[in-house]
Amino acid sequence: MNELEFIKSVPIIKSVNGIESLVSQGKIIIKKYSKGETLYNQGSLCSSLDIVVTGSLTAYSLTESGSSTIMFEFKKDSIIGANLLFAVNNIYPLNIYCSSECRLIHIEKTAVEILLHDYDFVMLYIKSLSQNSLGLNHKIAMFSRKTLRQNIIEYLIQQSIAQHSQTVYLPFSKKEFADYLGVQRPSLFREMKKMQLDGIIIINNRNITIIKT
């Protein structure tokens, strides 16, 4: 499969006409990134719409003390930059790096303006905006209303549903889990140990079995 065929196979743009011209003009390109490579730094200008074709990326905030909090995770078919590209202040508020080897499609702003004339593309674009809003609302709720234990349980329940099992395999390290929850690693370890002593969970490395909620 050549580059054009590969781009045209991506769900958000496979039904759109005129892709060939945009690819030939270099307005739509594919790039590969290594694990750990930074895609955008906080304060970088958003000048393209990015589609994750393979791999995963993590968006995180960094405090003055050097601690980090994972805000979003982008996986296959995720769209990056949809909520920023046409904003007045279109700069990234978070750092984004590749948590695994990645391949992304980059669509220049002028090309996106053309694609927005296509109904199917518009609907998927709106869906991406909605997903980003939901993710942000979830984080706000996590930080403002719930205890650490409640946030751990909620995450484990979500993963249990997604993995169809009472035993959840953490998709990242406990350090990354702490970053995701916005807490220090010792705080997470202490709370999870208490939860195990209270008979709520059983921990076996990255496998966590939910006993009760």
C-alpha positions as CSV (number, residue, x, y, z in Angstrom):
1,M,0.0,0.0,0.0
2,N,1.5,3.3,-1.0
3,E,1.3,6.6,1.0
4,L,-1.8,7.9,-0.8
5,E,-3.7,4.6,-0.5
6,F,-2.7,4.5,3.2
7,I,-4.0,8.0,3.8
8,K,-7.3,7.2,2.0
9,S,-7.8,4.2,4.2
10,V,-8.0,6.3,7.4
11,P,-11.7,6.4,8.5
12,I,-12.1,10.2,8.9
13,I,-10.9,10.9,5.3
14,K,-11.5,7.7,3.3
15,S,-14.8,9.0,1.9
16,V,-13.6,12.5,1.1
17,N,-13.0,13.6,-2.5
18,G,-10.0,15.5,-3.6
19,I,-7.5,13.9,-1.2
20,E,-5.1,13.1,-4.0
21,S,-4.5,16.8,-4.8
22,L,-3.9,17.7,-1.1
23,V,-1.4,14.9,-0.7
24,S,0.4,15.8,-4.0
25,Q,0.7,19.5,-2.7
26,G,2.2,18.2,0.6
27,K,-0.7,19.5,2.6
28,I,-1.4,16.0,4.0
29,I,1.6,14.0,5.0
30,I,2.5,10.9,7.1
31,K,5.3,11.0,9.7
32,K,6.7,8.4,12.0
33,Y,7.8,9.1,15.6
34,S,9.9,7.1,18.0
35,K,8.8,6.1,21.5
36,G,9.5,9.0,23.9
37,E,9.7,11.6,21.2
38,T,8.0,14.9,21.9
39,L,5.3,15.9,19.4
40,Y,4.4,19.3,20.9
41,N,5.7,21.3,23.8
42,Q,3.4,23.4,25.9
43,G,3.2,26.8,24.1
44,S,3.8,25.3,20.6
45,L,1.6,26.7,17.8
46,C,-1.2,24.4,16.5
47,S,-0.9,24.6,12.7
48,S,-2.3,21.2,11.7
49,L,-4.8,18.6,12.4
50,D,-3.1,15.3,13.4
51,I,-4.6,11.8,13.2
52,V,-3.1,8.9,15.1
53,V,-2.7,6.0,12.7
54,T,-0.7,3.7,14.9
55,G,0.7,3.9,18.4
56,S,-0.3,6.1,21.4
57,L,0.5,9.5,22.7
58,T,0.1,11.2,26.1
59,A,-0.7,14.8,26.9
60,Y,0.5,16.0,30.2
61,S,0.9,19.2,32.3
62,L,4.1,20.0,34.1
63,T,4.1,22.1,37.4
64,E,6.8,24.4,38.6
65,S,7.9,21.8,41.0
66,G,8.5,19.3,38.2
67,S,5.6,16.9,38.8
68,S,3.5,15.9,35.9
69,T,-0.2,15.1,35.5
70,I,-1.5,13.1,32.5
71,M,-4.5,14.8,31.0
72,F,-5.3,12.9,27.8
73,E,-4.3,9.8,26.0
74,F,-4.5,9.6,22.2
75,K,-4.7,6.2,20.5
76,K,-5.5,4.9,17.0
77,D,-7.9,7.1,15.1
78,S,-7.7,9.9,17.8
79,I,-7.5,13.4,16.5
80,I,-5.2,16.0,17.9
81,G,-5.6,19.7,17.5
82,A,-9.3,19.8,16.5
83,N,-10.2,22.1,19.4
84,L,-7.2,24.4,18.8
85,L,-6.6,24.8,15.1
86,F,-9.2,27.5,14.5
87,A,-8.9,29.1,18.0
88,V,-7.8,32.7,18.4
89,N,-5.1,31.6,20.8
90,N,-4.1,28.4,19.0
91,I,-1.2,27.2,21.2
92,Y,-0.9,23.9,22.9
93,P,-1.6,24.2,26.7
94,L,0.0,20.8,27.3
95,N,3.1,18.8,26.4
96,I,2.4,15.8,24.1
97,Y,4.8,12.9,23.6
98,C,4.8,9.5,22.1
99,S,4.2,6.8,24.7
100,S,5.0,4.2,22.0
101,E,6.3,4.3,18.4
102,C,3.7,6.3,16.4
103,R,2.6,7.1,12.9
104,L,0.6,10.2,12.4
105,I,-1.1,12.0,9.5
106,H,-0.7,15.7,9.6
107,I,-3.3,17.9,7.7
108,E,-2.4,21.5,7.2
109,K,-4.9,24.2,8.3
110,T,-5.6,25.2,4.7
111,A,-6.4,21.6,3.8
112,V,-8.7,21.2,6.8
113,E,-10.6,24.3,5.6
114,I,-11.2,22.5,2.3
115,L,-12.1,19.2,4.0
116,L,-14.7,20.9,6.2
117,H,-16.9,21.2,3.1
118,D,-17.4,17.5,3.3
119,Y,-20.3,16.4,5.5
120,D,-18.8,13.1,6.7
121,F,-15.5,14.8,7.6
122,V,-17.4,17.6,9.5
123,M,-19.3,15.0,11.6
124,L,-16.1,13.1,12.6
125,Y,-14.5,16.5,13.3
126,I,-17.4,17.4,15.7
127,K,-17.2,14.0,17.3
128,S,-13.5,14.6,18.1
129,L,-14.4,18.0,19.6
130,S,-17.0,16.3,21.8
131,Q,-14.6,13.6,22.9
132,N,-12.0,16.2,23.9
133,S,-14.7,18.1,25.9
134,L,-15.8,14.9,27.7
135,G,-12.2,14.1,28.6
136,L,-11.6,17.6,30.0
137,N,-14.9,17.4,32.0
138,H,-13.8,14.1,33.4
139,K,-10.5,15.5,34.6
140,I,-12.2,18.5,36.1
141,A,-14.5,16.2,38.0
142,M,-11.6,14.1,39.1
143,F,-9.6,17.0,40.5
144,S,-12.5,18.9,42.1
145,R,-15.0,16.5,43.6
146,K,-13.6,13.0,44.3
147,T,-11.1,11.5,46.7
148,L,-8.1,9.6,45.5
149,R,-9.8,6.3,46.4
150,Q,-12.9,7.2,44.4
151,N,-10.8,8.1,41.4
152,I,-8.9,4.8,41.6
153,I,-12.1,2.8,41.8
154,E,-13.7,4.7,39.0
155,Y,-10.7,4.2,36.7
156,L,-10.6,0.4,37.5
157,I,-14.3,0.1,36.8
158,Q,-13.9,1.8,33.5
159,Q,-11.0,-0.6,32.6
160,S,-13.0,-3.6,33.9
161,I,-15.8,-2.8,31.5
162,A,-13.4,-2.2,28.6
163,Q,-11.4,-5.4,29.3
164,H,-14.5,-7.5,30.1
165,S,-12.9,-8.7,33.3
166,Q,-12.9,-8.2,37.0
167,T,-9.1,-8.4,36.9
168,V,-7.8,-5.3,35.2
169,Y,-4.4,-5.1,33.5
170,L,-3.0,-1.6,34.0
171,P,-2.0,-0.3,30.5
172,F,0.8,1.8,32.0
173,S,3.2,1.8,35.0
174,K,2.1,2.8,38.5
175,K,4.2,5.9,38.1
176,E,2.2,6.8,35.0
177,F,-1.0,5.9,36.8
178,A,0.0,8.4,39.5
179,D,0.6,11.0,36.9
180,Y,-2.8,10.2,35.3
181,L,-4.5,10.8,38.7
182,G,-2.5,13.9,39.4
183,V,-0.9,12.6,42.6
184,Q,2.6,11.7,43.8
185,R,3.5,8.0,43.4
186,P,3.9,7.4,47.2
187,S,0.4,8.7,47.8
188,L,-1.0,6.3,45.2
189,F,1.0,3.3,46.6
190,R,-0.3,4.1,50.1
191,E,-3.9,4.3,49.0
192,M,-3.8,1.2,46.9
193,K,-2.2,-0.7,49.8
194,K,-5.0,0.5,52.1
195,M,-7.6,-0.6,49.5
196,Q,-6.0,-4.1,49.4
197,L,-6.0,-4.3,53.2
198,D,-9.7,-3.2,53.2
199,G,-10.5,-6.1,50.8
200,I,-11.5,-3.8,47.9
201,I,-8.8,-4.9,45.5
202,I,-6.1,-7.6,45.1
203,I,-2.8,-6.3,43.5
204,N,-0.5,-8.6,41.5
205,N,2.0,-6.3,39.8
206,R,0.0,-4.6,36.9
207,N,-3.0,-7.0,37.4
208,I,-5.6,-5.6,39.8
209,T,-8.7,-7.6,40.7
210,I,-11.7,-5.7,41.9
211,I,-13.3,-7.4,44.9
212,K,-15.9,-4.8,45.8
213,T,-16.7,-1.2,45.0
